[in-house]
């Protein structure tokens, strides 16, 4: 993986371990039982670090932000661990039989079923849930499409028209607690890298605003509490929201809102 510097616990320091090629660094990792990823420096930008081969241990390299960003101009990385299956987004397909919450969208758009995560029990304190019930007070007001260059290393790694935004690839809404003017705040609980189909609290907070991702978001790292996963076949209903009339609020990070919120 070019232009990638993976993290991890160091198994062998590259400063005193120089090899002739990335392939030789990979071979060195395969010979070391504790090594799961390797990082090799090549090219003019390396300077005195040219040829350094770092062997590291990293349990889940495919959720590492830098692996997907490809933002390094010096390092090449690799892993001896198998990649996740192609198209495995969300990371676990959610069958309808496991849905616990129903989001009814505007007329003609359909509905979206969510499976609440066991790792986020505090989400249930929102009174947004009776098991296998409708979501009360749910509204979608923001719709950001997935641009065709999403995640491309040919685009700058910025939010100002870069490969990850300004934040695209989501629909955002709000929840209201039954019988309460302001829903109770909840702590961060389950913080994976956000994948397509995951529902999380917006802005790194704890509600009432939430979003459902329409693409993977490695650029956010583990900065959001994910409380649910959309049933896989229902994500198409969310994408139909993108066809509704919208208006854009300009700024450093422009926001695309629906003219009429979907309820």
C-alpha angles and dihedrals in degrees: 000000000000123000090021131121110187121203127222143122110306114248095172126010116238095211090076096028113072124165135179101247147004088257090057090050090052090051090052090054092050089054093054114073094205094052118099100158135026132201122201129187118217136156137048094297091065095071110171090000093065111133096017112149115196119193115203144173116231120163099204111020094164091067092051111117095219093054091064098035096054091200102149121105093194113034136075119192139191140177136212090212119098116252120245115270114282112269093013095151119160091037090238122028108234115218120214090244089070096051115123103173133042123210109197111205130201119301111290095016098087128219139288125222120208132199111215113227120244088219091063106055093152090068087075090063088072093082083231088117142065103163110268092004139121121276108251117221097005116159132174114207106156129060122183118179125216108254117224092243093056110152095355113153087214088074125069118266095244142104092236098088093314134137094286104038149236075283106300132159103065147087115221133200145150138251130214123203118237109254095000131097092212122027116234116264117246130202125244106274117157113030112176124152103278114255133186110288097023120130115214141164109270126244094018088287136113104258166223084174115065138169139204114218119234092191138016114286108202090154090075095056110198096327100124136067108234110206103172147010125226119237103259099237092048096064089085088067090057091050090056087067087069090069093060120101111277140185126208124222107210123225141105087304106027115209123215111210130180115254087224117024117238112240 
